[in-house]
C-alpha cells in the first residue's frame, strides 16, 4: 500500500482504473451476448413457428371438434418431421391441448401424458408465440435432456381455419448451434468496438490525468522546498529565541550583580568621603563657633555652616538610601517563602506599613533569575501599592502549582484605570512584566478605580538550558 501511494497520480490512475475498464469490457460483452442470445432465439423461434403453422396446422384442424388425432394426421406429421427440411431443424416436437396433455410427439411414450401448464404454454394458448433458451429441467423434457443440455424451446399456437381460435399448441425444440455462433460473433464484435472506444477514452483521460499529475508533482516539490526552507528558518528562530532568552536570564543575574557592585562602590567611595567630610566639617564648625570673625556683626557665618551641614547630611542620607535600594540582599541560598519574607520585612522596615504574608509552599531549588524576579516583583508591587494606593490592606500570597510558583500581591487602595496608564512615565508595571515574561512566565494586573489592585504572576520553578 505504501509503495502504491508513493507513485505519481497518473500511475496510480493507470493501475487502479485498468481492472475497472477490464471488468467493464467483460460485463458489456456478457450483457451484449445475453441480449443477442435472447433476440436470436426469439427470431429463430418466430421464423420456425411460421413454417410450423404453415405445414402442421392443416393436419390439426380436426382438433376443433375433438381432443384426439386420428391415424392419418399422425402419419402426415411423422412424414413432415422426418422427410422435410423442417424436420431437420426441429429435434423434438409436441402438440398440447388446453389441459396440458400431449396429443402428439415423435416419441410415442409421451402421447397421452399430462404435465403442469408452464408460463410458455399458457402464453401460447392466449395466442402468443413464446421462445426461450431452455435448460431442460422440467419433467416433460426427460427424453431431450439425455442428449442435449440446452435447446431453443418455442411454443406456437395452432388456430382453427375459420374461427381463428387456438385449438392446440405446437412445442418444438431446436439446437443452439446457430445461436451460439451468432452470439459469439456478436460478442467478439462488441468487445472489439468497446475495447477500441474504451482504449481511446482511457488514453485520453490518462493524458489529462498525467498532465495534472505532473503539475501537482511540480507544485508539491516546490511546496516541499518552501516547507523545508521555512522549517529551517523556524528552527533558526527557535534557536535564536532560546539564545536570547538565556542571554536575558544571564543579563538579569549580571544586572543584579552590577547593581550590587554600584551600591558597594557608592557606599565605599562617595559615601565614605561624604561621611568623612561631614565629620571634619562639624569639627571645623565647632572650632569656629567662638571665632571673632565668624561672630562679627553682619556676617552670620554660623548660619552658613548650619546650612552646609544640613545639605551634606541630606546628601549622605540620599546616597545611602540609593545604595541600599540598588543592593539586592543575599538571597542565593534562600527558598521562595524566605525570599518573600525578606522582601516584606525590608518593605515594612522602610515604610512602617504592615503586610499580610501567606505561603502554602516553599520552593528552595529555584534558579537565581527566578529568585531575583520574585524578590523584585514583591518589592516593586508593594512599593507601588504604598506609593499610589495608600498602603491599605497589603498582602502577599505564594502557592505552588505543579512546576509553577504563583505569586499574588494585592491592596485595597484607590486602584487606577489601566487604559490611562502612561507606560513611559510608569515603567514599574512594564518592568515587572518584562522580568516575568523573560523567564517564560505570565503576568497579569487586575485593577479599577476605587477597587484596589491585584498583581498575579506565575514563575517557572526550573529554567531549561540555564546555567548559573
C-alpha positions as CSV (number, residue, x, y, z in Angstrom):
1,X,0.0,0.0,0.0
2,X,2.8,2.4,0.9
3,X,4.5,1.6,-2.4
4,X,1.3,2.4,-4.3
5,X,0.9,5.8,-2.6
6,X,4.4,6.7,-3.4
7,X,3.7,6.5,-7.1
8,X,2.6,9.6,-9.1
9,X,-1.1,10.3,-9.5
10,X,-1.0,9.3,-13.2
11,X,0.5,5.9,-12.4
12,X,-2.0,5.4,-9.6
13,X,-4.8,6.1,-12.0
14,X,-3.3,3.8,-14.6
15,X,-3.1,0.9,-12.1
16,X,-6.4,1.5,-10.3
17,X,-8.5,2.1,-13.4
18,X,-7.3,-0.8,-15.6
19,X,-9.2,-3.5,-13.6
20,X,-12.3,-1.3,-13.7
21,X,-12.0,-0.9,-17.5
22,X,-11.4,-4.6,-18.0
23,X,-14.3,-5.7,-15.8
24,X,-16.5,-3.1,-17.6
25,X,-15.5,-4.6,-21.0
26,X,-16.2,-8.1,-19.9
27,X,-19.6,-7.0,-18.4
28,X,-20.6,-5.2,-21.5
29,X,-19.6,-8.2,-23.7
30,X,-21.6,-10.5,-21.5
31,X,-24.6,-8.3,-21.5
32,X,-24.5,-7.8,-25.2
33,X,-24.1,-11.6,-25.7
34,X,-27.1,-12.3,-23.4
35,X,-29.2,-9.7,-25.2
36,X,-28.2,-11.0,-28.7
37,X,-28.9,-14.6,-27.5
38,X,-32.5,-13.7,-26.4
39,X,-33.0,-11.7,-29.7
40,X,-31.7,-14.5,-31.9
41,X,-33.7,-17.1,-30.0
42,X,-36.9,-15.1,-30.5
43,X,-36.1,-14.5,-34.1
44,X,-35.4,-18.2,-34.8
45,X,-38.5,-19.3,-32.9
46,X,-40.7,-16.8,-34.8
47,X,-39.4,-17.8,-38.2
48,X,-39.7,-21.5,-37.4
49,X,-43.2,-21.0,-36.0
50,X,-44.3,-19.7,-39.4
51,X,-43.2,-22.9,-41.0
52,X,-44.9,-24.9,-38.3
53,X,-48.1,-23.0,-38.7
54,X,-48.0,-23.4,-42.5
55,X,-47.2,-27.1,-42.7
56,X,-48.6,-28.5,-39.5
57,X,-51.8,-26.5,-38.8
58,X,-53.7,-28.1,-41.7
59,X,-53.2,-31.5,-40.2
60,X,-54.6,-30.5,-36.9
61,X,-57.9,-28.9,-37.8
62,X,-59.9,-31.9,-36.6
63,X,-59.0,-30.8,-33.1
64,X,-61.6,-28.1,-33.5
65,X,-64.2,-30.8,-33.0
66,X,-62.4,-33.1,-30.6
67,X,-59.4,-33.7,-28.4
68,X,-57.7,-36.5,-30.3
69,X,-55.8,-37.0,-33.5
70,X,-56.6,-39.7,-36.0
71,X,-54.1,-42.1,-37.6
72,X,-53.9,-40.1,-40.9
73,X,-52.9,-36.8,-39.3
74,X,-50.3,-38.6,-37.2
75,X,-48.8,-40.3,-40.2
76,X,-48.7,-36.9,-42.0
77,X,-46.9,-35.3,-39.1
78,X,-44.4,-38.2,-38.9
79,X,-43.6,-37.6,-42.6
80,X,-43.1,-33.8,-42.1
81,X,-40.8,-34.3,-39.2
82,X,-38.6,-36.9,-40.9
83,X,-38.6,-36.2,-44.7
84,X,-38.6,-32.4,-44.9
85,X,-36.1,-29.6,-44.2
86,X,-38.4,-28.5,-41.3
87,X,-37.8,-31.9,-39.6
88,X,-34.1,-31.5,-39.9
89,X,-34.2,-28.2,-37.9
90,X,-36.6,-29.5,-35.2
91,X,-35.1,-32.0,-32.8
92,X,-38.2,-32.5,-30.6
93,X,-41.9,-31.8,-31.2
94,X,-45.1,-31.9,-29.1
95,X,-48.7,-31.0,-29.7
96,X,-50.6,-29.9,-26.5
97,X,-54.2,-29.5,-25.7
98,X,-55.6,-26.9,-23.2
99,X,-55.4,-29.4,-20.3
100,X,-51.6,-29.9,-20.5
101,X,-51.9,-33.3,-22.3
102,X,-49.6,-34.3,-25.0
103,X,-51.7,-35.1,-28.1
104,X,-48.8,-35.9,-30.4
105,X,-45.0,-36.4,-30.3
106,X,-42.5,-38.4,-32.4
107,X,-41.7,-40.1,-29.1
108,X,-44.7,-42.3,-28.6
109,X,-44.0,-42.6,-24.9
110,X,-45.1,-39.0,-24.3
111,X,-48.5,-39.2,-26.1
112,X,-51.4,-39.0,-23.7
113,X,-49.3,-37.9,-20.7
114,X,-50.3,-34.8,-18.8
115,X,-47.9,-32.2,-17.4
116,X,-48.3,-28.9,-15.5
117,X,-49.0,-26.0,-17.7
118,X,-46.0,-23.7,-17.6
119,X,-45.8,-20.0,-18.4
120,X,-44.8,-20.5,-22.1
121,X,-47.6,-23.0,-22.8
122,X,-50.1,-20.7,-21.1
123,X,-49.0,-17.7,-23.2
124,X,-49.3,-19.8,-26.4
125,X,-52.9,-20.7,-25.6
126,X,-53.6,-17.0,-25.3
127,X,-52.3,-16.6,-28.9
128,X,-48.7,-15.5,-28.4
129,X,-45.5,-17.1,-29.8
130,X,-43.1,-17.8,-26.9
131,X,-39.5,-18.7,-27.5
132,X,-36.7,-19.1,-24.9
133,X,-33.5,-21.0,-24.1
134,X,-34.5,-24.0,-22.0
135,X,-32.1,-25.9,-19.7
136,X,-34.4,-28.9,-20.0
137,X,-35.0,-29.4,-16.3
138,X,-38.8,-29.8,-16.5
139,X,-40.5,-33.3,-16.4
140,X,-41.7,-33.1,-20.0
141,X,-38.0,-32.8,-21.1
142,X,-36.8,-36.1,-19.6
143,X,-36.0,-37.5,-23.1
144,X,-34.5,-34.4,-24.6
145,X,-32.2,-33.8,-21.5
146,X,-30.5,-37.2,-22.2
147,X,-29.0,-35.8,-25.4
148,X,-28.7,-32.0,-25.0
149,X,-28.0,-29.6,-22.1
150,X,-29.7,-26.6,-23.7
151,X,-32.3,-26.2,-26.6
152,X,-34.3,-23.4,-28.1
153,X,-37.8,-24.0,-26.9
154,X,-40.7,-22.4,-28.9
155,X,-44.5,-22.5,-28.2
156,X,-46.6,-21.7,-31.2
157,X,-50.4,-21.5,-31.2
158,X,-52.4,-23.6,-33.7
159,X,-55.5,-21.8,-34.9
160,X,-58.7,-23.0,-36.5
161,X,-59.0,-22.1,-40.1
162,X,-62.4,-20.4,-40.0
163,X,-62.8,-19.2,-36.4
164,X,-59.2,-18.3,-35.7
165,X,-59.4,-19.6,-32.2
166,X,-56.5,-21.5,-30.6
167,X,-57.3,-25.2,-30.8
168,X,-53.8,-26.5,-29.8
169,X,-50.2,-25.5,-29.2
170,X,-47.2,-26.9,-31.0
171,X,-44.0,-27.1,-29.0
172,X,-40.8,-27.6,-30.8
173,X,-37.1,-27.6,-29.9
174,X,-34.1,-26.5,-32.0
175,X,-30.4,-26.8,-31.2
176,X,-28.4,-23.8,-30.1
177,X,-25.5,-24.3,-32.6
178,X,-26.6,-21.4,-34.8
179,X,-27.5,-19.3,-31.8
180,X,-24.0,-19.9,-30.2
181,X,-22.3,-19.0,-33.5
182,X,-24.2,-15.7,-33.9
183,X,-23.8,-14.8,-30.2
184,X,-20.1,-15.5,-30.3
185,X,-19.6,-13.4,-33.4
186,X,-21.7,-10.5,-31.9
187,X,-19.7,-10.7,-28.6
188,X,-16.4,-10.5,-30.5
189,X,-17.6,-7.5,-32.5
190,X,-19.0,-5.8,-29.4
191,X,-15.8,-6.5,-27.5
192,X,-13.7,-5.0,-30.3
193,X,-15.8,-1.9,-30.5
194,X,-15.9,-1.5,-26.7
195,X,-12.2,-2.1,-26.4
196,X,-11.4,0.5,-29.1
197,X,-13.7,3.1,-27.6
198,X,-12.6,2.4,-24.0
199,X,-8.9,2.4,-25.0
200,X,-9.3,5.8,-26.7
201,X,-11.2,7.3,-23.8
202,X,-8.8,5.6,-21.4
203,X,-5.7,7.1,-23.1
204,X,-7.4,10.5,-23.4
205,X,-8.3,10.6,-19.7
206,X,-4.8,9.2,-18.8
207,X,-3.2,12.1,-20.8
208,X,-5.3,14.6,-18.9
209,X,-4.5,13.0,-15.5
210,X,-0.8,12.7,-16.4
211,X,-0.7,16.4,-17.2
212,X,-2.5,17.3,-13.9
213,X,-0.2,14.8,-12.1
214,X,2.9,16.5,-13.4
215,X,1.6,19.9,-12.4
216,X,0.7,18.7,-8.9
217,X,4.1,16.9,-8.5
218,X,5.9,20.1,-9.6
219,X,3.9,22.2,-7.1
220,X,4.4,19.6,-4.4
221,X,8.2,19.7,-5.0
222,X,8.1,23.5,-4.8
223,X,6.0,23.3,-1.7
224,X,8.3,20.8,-0.1
225,X,11.2,23.0,-0.8
226,X,9.4,26.0,0.7
227,X,8.4,24.0,3.8
228,X,12.0,22.8,4.2
229,X,13.1,26.4,3.9
230,X,10.5,27.5,6.4
231,X,11.3,24.7,8.8
232,X,15.0,25.7,8.7
233,X,14.0,29.3,9.4
234,X,11.7,28.3,12.2
235,X,14.5,26.1,13.7
236,X,16.9,29.0,13.5
237,X,14.3,31.4,15.0
238,X,13.8,28.9,17.8
239,X,17.5,28.6,18.4
240,X,17.9,32.4,18.3
241,X,14.9,32.8,20.7
242,X,16.4,30.3,23.1
243,X,19.8,32.1,22.9
244,X,18.1,35.5,23.5
245,X,16.1,34.1,26.4
246,X,19.2,32.5,28.0
247,X,21.1,35.8,27.4
248,X,18.3,37.7,29.1
249,X,18.4,35.3,32.0
250,X,22.2,35.8,32.3
251,X,21.8,39.5,31.9
252,X,19.2,39.6,34.7
253,X,21.7,38.0,37.1
254,X,24.6,40.1,35.8
255,X,22.5,43.2,36.2
256,X,21.8,42.5,39.8
257,X,25.5,41.8,40.5
258,X,26.3,45.0,38.7
259,X,23.8,47.0,40.8
260,X,25.3,45.3,43.9
261,X,28.7,46.5,42.8
262,X,27.5,50.0,42.2
263,X,25.8,50.0,45.6
264,X,29.1,48.9,47.2
265,X,31.1,51.4,45.2
266,X,28.7,54.2,46.2
267,X,28.9,53.2,49.8
268,X,32.6,52.7,49.9
269,X,33.5,55.6,47.7
270,X,31.4,58.8,47.7
271,X,29.5,57.6,50.8
272,X,32.7,57.3,52.9
273,X,34.0,60.6,51.5
274,X,30.8,62.4,52.4
275,X,30.8,60.9,55.9
276,X,34.5,61.9,56.5
277,X,33.8,65.4,55.1
278,X,30.8,65.8,57.3
279,X,32.7,64.8,60.4
280,X,35.6,67.2,59.6
281,X,33.1,69.9,58.7
282,X,31.4,69.5,62.1
283,X,34.9,69.8,63.8
284,X,35.7,72.9,61.9
285,X,32.3,74.4,62.7
286,X,32.8,73.6,66.4
287,X,36.3,75.2,66.4
288,X,34.9,78.4,64.7
289,X,32.0,78.8,66.9
290,X,33.8,81.2,69.3
291,X,35.9,82.8,66.4
292,X,35.5,86.6,66.4
293,X,35.5,86.8,62.7
294,X,32.6,84.3,62.4
295,X,30.6,86.2,65.1
296,X,31.3,89.7,63.7
297,X,28.1,91.8,63.1
298,X,26.6,91.5,59.6
299,X,28.4,88.2,58.8
300,X,26.2,85.2,60.0
301,X,28.9,82.6,59.1
302,X,27.4,80.3,61.7
303,X,24.2,80.1,59.7
304,X,26.1,79.2,56.6
305,X,27.9,76.4,58.5
306,X,24.5,75.1,59.6
307,X,23.1,75.2,56.0
308,X,26.1,73.4,54.6
309,X,26.0,70.8,57.3
310,X,22.3,70.1,56.7
311,X,23.0,69.8,52.9
312,X,25.8,67.3,53.5
313,X,23.7,65.2,55.8
314,X,20.9,65.2,53.4
315,X,23.2,64.2,50.5
316,X,24.7,61.4,52.6
317,X,21.3,60.1,53.6
318,X,20.1,60.1,50.0
319,X,23.2,58.4,48.8
320,X,22.9,55.8,51.5
321,X,19.2,55.2,50.5
322,X,20.1,54.8,46.9
323,X,22.9,52.4,47.7
324,X,20.7,50.3,49.8
325,X,17.9,50.3,47.1
326,X,20.3,49.1,44.5
327,X,21.8,46.4,46.5
328,X,19.9,43.0,46.5
329,X,20.0,41.1,49.7
330,X,21.9,37.8,49.8
331,X,19.1,35.5,48.5
332,X,21.1,32.9,46.7
333,X,20.6,30.2,49.4
334,X,17.0,31.2,50.4
335,X,13.8,29.5,49.4
336,X,10.7,31.1,47.9
337,X,8.9,31.7,51.3
338,X,12.2,33.1,52.8
339,X,12.7,35.5,49.9
340,X,9.1,36.7,50.2
341,X,9.5,37.2,53.9
342,X,12.8,39.1,53.4
343,X,11.1,41.4,50.8
344,X,8.1,42.0,53.1
345,X,10.3,42.7,56.2
346,X,12.5,45.2,54.2
347,X,9.4,47.0,53.0
348,X,7.9,47.1,56.5
349,X,11.1,48.5,58.0
350,X,11.4,51.2,55.4
351,X,7.7,52.3,55.3
352,X,6.3,51.3,58.7
353,X,3.4,49.7,56.9
354,X,2.0,46.2,57.7
355,X,1.9,43.4,55.1
356,X,0.0,40.1,55.4
357,X,2.1,37.2,54.1
358,X,0.7,33.8,53.3
359,X,2.7,30.9,51.8
360,X,1.4,27.4,51.1
361,X,4.7,26.1,49.8
362,X,8.4,26.7,49.9
363,X,10.4,26.1,46.7
364,X,14.0,26.0,47.7
365,X,15.6,24.8,44.5
366,X,14.9,27.9,42.4
367,X,17.2,29.3,39.7
368,X,18.8,32.6,40.7
369,X,17.0,34.6,37.9
370,X,13.6,33.3,39.3
371,X,14.7,34.3,42.9
372,X,15.7,37.7,41.7
373,X,12.4,38.2,39.8
374,X,10.4,37.0,42.8
375,X,12.1,39.5,45.1
376,X,11.9,42.4,42.7
377,X,8.3,41.6,41.9
378,X,7.2,41.7,45.5
379,X,9.4,44.8,46.2
380,X,8.1,46.8,43.3
381,X,4.4,45.7,43.8
382,X,4.4,46.7,47.5
383,X,6.2,50.0,46.7
384,X,3.5,50.8,44.1
385,X,0.7,49.8,46.5
386,X,2.2,52.0,49.2
387,X,3.0,54.9,46.9
388,X,-0.1,55.0,44.7
389,X,-2.7,53.0,46.6
390,X,-2.1,54.4,50.1
391,X,-0.7,51.2,51.6
392,X,-4.2,49.9,52.6
393,X,-4.5,46.2,53.4
394,X,-1.4,45.0,51.6
395,X,-1.0,41.2,51.2
396,X,1.4,38.7,49.6
397,X,0.5,35.1,48.8
398,X,2.7,32.3,47.4
399,X,1.3,29.0,46.1
400,X,2.8,26.0,44.2
401,X,1.0,24.8,41.1
402,X,3.0,21.9,39.7
403,X,6.1,23.2,38.1
404,X,5.0,26.8,38.6
405,X,5.2,29.2,41.5
406,X,2.1,31.5,41.7
407,X,2.6,34.9,43.3
408,X,-0.3,37.3,44.2
409,X,0.3,40.8,45.6
410,X,-2.9,42.9,46.4
411,X,-4.0,46.0,48.1
412,X,-7.3,47.7,48.9
413,X,-6.2,51.1,47.8
414,X,-7.6,53.6,45.3
415,X,-6.7,51.5,42.2
416,X,-6.3,53.0,38.7
417,X,-7.5,52.8,35.1
418,X,-5.1,50.6,33.1
419,X,-6.1,52.3,29.9
420,X,-4.9,55.7,31.2
421,X,-1.5,54.5,32.4
422,X,1.4,56.0,30.5
423,X,4.0,53.3,30.2
424,X,6.7,55.9,29.5
425,X,6.2,57.6,32.8
426,X,5.0,54.5,34.8
427,X,7.6,51.9,33.8
428,X,7.3,49.8,37.0
429,X,4.5,47.6,35.7
430,X,6.2,47.1,32.3
431,X,9.5,46.3,34.1
432,X,7.8,43.6,36.2
433,X,6.0,42.2,33.2
434,X,9.3,42.0,31.3
435,X,11.1,40.3,34.2
436,X,8.4,37.6,34.4
437,X,7.9,37.0,30.7
438,X,11.7,36.7,30.0
439,X,11.5,33.7,32.4
440,X,8.7,32.2,30.3
441,X,6.0,33.1,33.0
442,X,2.8,35.0,32.9
443,X,1.9,38.4,34.4
444,X,-1.5,39.9,35.0
445,X,-2.8,43.1,36.7
446,X,-6.4,43.5,37.8
447,X,-7.5,46.9,39.0
448,X,-10.2,49.5,38.8
449,X,-10.6,53.0,40.3
450,X,-11.7,52.6,43.9
451,X,-11.4,48.8,43.9
452,X,-7.7,48.2,44.7
453,X,-5.1,46.4,42.7
454,X,-4.2,42.7,42.3
455,X,-0.9,41.7,40.7
456,X,-0.7,38.0,39.7
457,X,2.4,36.2,38.2
458,X,3.4,32.6,37.5
459,X,7.1,31.9,37.7
460,X,8.7,28.6,36.5
461,X,10.5,26.6,39.1
462,X,13.0,25.4,36.5
463,X,14.7,27.1,33.5
464,X,15.6,24.8,30.6
465,X,19.1,25.5,29.3
466,X,20.1,28.0,32.1
467,X,23.4,27.6,33.7
468,X,24.4,29.8,36.6
